[in-house]
Amino acid sequence: LRNLDILSQDVYYPPENFAHVIGNIYRSSFPRSENISFFKQHLKLKSILVLLSDDYPEELLNLYKKHDIKLFTCAIQGNKEPFINIQDETVNKALRIILNPENHPILIHCNKGKHRTGTIVGCIRKLQNWSLTMIFDEYRRFAFPKARGLDQQCIEMYNPNEIEHYAVERKWLPLNW
Amino acid sequence: LRNLDILSQDVYYPPENFAHVIGNIYRSSFPRSENISFFKQHLKLKSILVLLSDDYPEELLNLYKKHDIKLFTCAIQGNKEPFINIQDETVNKALRIILNPENHPILIHCNKGKHRTGTIVGCIRKLQNWSLTMIFDEYRRFAFPKARGLDQQCIEMYNPNEIEHYAVERKWLPLNW
């Protein structure tokens, strides 16, 4: 008998604003418990990086533990009043976690998957030498209807030289699809 | 000396509405000549599938030829007046090209990368057993501000059984990230 497992009727629930970024890196809004089977069966997630400083829901912590998913935290200030510039060093700290193959496959998330996540993904696109126009095209697609000029400015001002040297030295770059 | 090619200042221009779909499958709006270096250097594209019946720009045809990119055509009726339902067989015809590993990496495009492309990508998500909610979440992200109910209805009504059997038989499924 042919293997037709694929035809099973299991439905998978990715989180809202879910997408593949590049390589073994994914992005989304804040996960919910119904996303776990998608994470494990489809993405085979090894790690999750949350870009918030808030307490993490106990239910999810337990599910991650049960499914051997390691949770990293790297709190990033959102570009809302009072405005605090996101420092390059904060972005670099997140990227040292995200680019490290030992953590792959990894999912990056904040609350809506729009602003903090969109800013970090924009900085990853700079490592791929994407034009700013197309970095912003992607940023706005996910941030809609709340695209923030300051997030886009943060991406434009971010200087990727330091993390590039750090990552190339470790053969973490270039990133491949 | 360390290999720091990645640090070169070459800027890459993906097309608007560009994204990775899954595996070696990509999506975008109608390409332009400045996208070719991104296609070849980053995506290493082997094929492009256009979902329109219109004449294709001579300049692009020449560039594809020069860079060994094969162009497939599978005209899909857009969900605009006069409304013509997209038949499952038309979707299947496109999917037999898209899922075939011999054509990978492949880029799917229409004009804006919103409607025809979004409908076909939605049908691919059905092969991955995504929930309709999240298929539509993705469809609308790319179609904004012109999401069409009929495209979403076409995705919902599409029956993937035939193509699933065809593709599983050839070991083209399941699709992996």
Interface residues (C-beta under 8 A of the other chain):
Chain A: R2 N3 L4 D5 I6 L7 S8 Q9 D10 V11 Y12 Y13 P14 P15 E16 N17 F18 A19 H20 I22 N24 H42 L43 P105 L127 Q128 N129 W130 S131 T133 M134 D137 E138 R141 F142 F144 N161 E164 H165 V168 E169 L173 P174 W177
Chain B: R2 N3 L4 D5 I6 L7 S8 Q9 D10 V11 Y12 Y13 P14 P15 E16 N17 F18 A19 H20 I22 N24 H42 L43 P105 L127 Q128 N129 W130 S131 T133 M134 D137 E138 R141 F142 F144 N161 E164 H165 V168 E169 L173 P174 W177
